[in-house]
Amino acid sequence: MVDIYMYSNAGGWPTGKTLRLQSASFDVDFGREALFELGNIRAFERAVTYPISVDCSVEALDSDLQEWAEVMGSGATFGTTADEYSIDNFRNDIVVAAKIYNSRTTHTDATLQKYVYVTGCNVVSTAWSEAVGSRATRSLSLKSSNMVISGGNILTN
């Protein structure tokens, strides 16, 4: 079982509601640069080019405006809701987190298998879709250079 969510990192680790995502994809570019030395026609190393770029595409239901307000950084007061979706409204400290559990029913630290944690995300584009007979969804494209993939719960250590 997988839990995927997004939140603003302004207040640290979220204690309340977070924006649950319907889907997320991560694209990490490990660009390499050939390093040469004098007297040799071949590269002696192909070093990773830093910073490593992480592109995220996420999709969420467009239903809970209070949760969207939290992600955009305007939900500091309980009951505040988002009334406008604009790239300018989003904070530049968005976190996308995915937790993978080995149990379908129990989501605890003991059943956590893997953790994907992308911090410092900036929203680069948004899209909205709606069709007759289905729920409206909001798609976001985010860019970051900080990603952690762990084989357990890194947040309790």
Secondary structure, 3 states (H helix, E strand, C coil): CEEEEEEEHHHCCCCCCCEECCEEEEEEECCEEEECCCCCCCCCEEEECCCCEEEEEEEEECCCHHHHHHHCCCCCCCCCCCCCCCHHHCCCCEEEEEEEECCCCCCCHHHEEEEEEEEEEEEEEEEEECCCCCCCEEEEEEEECEEEEECCCCCCC
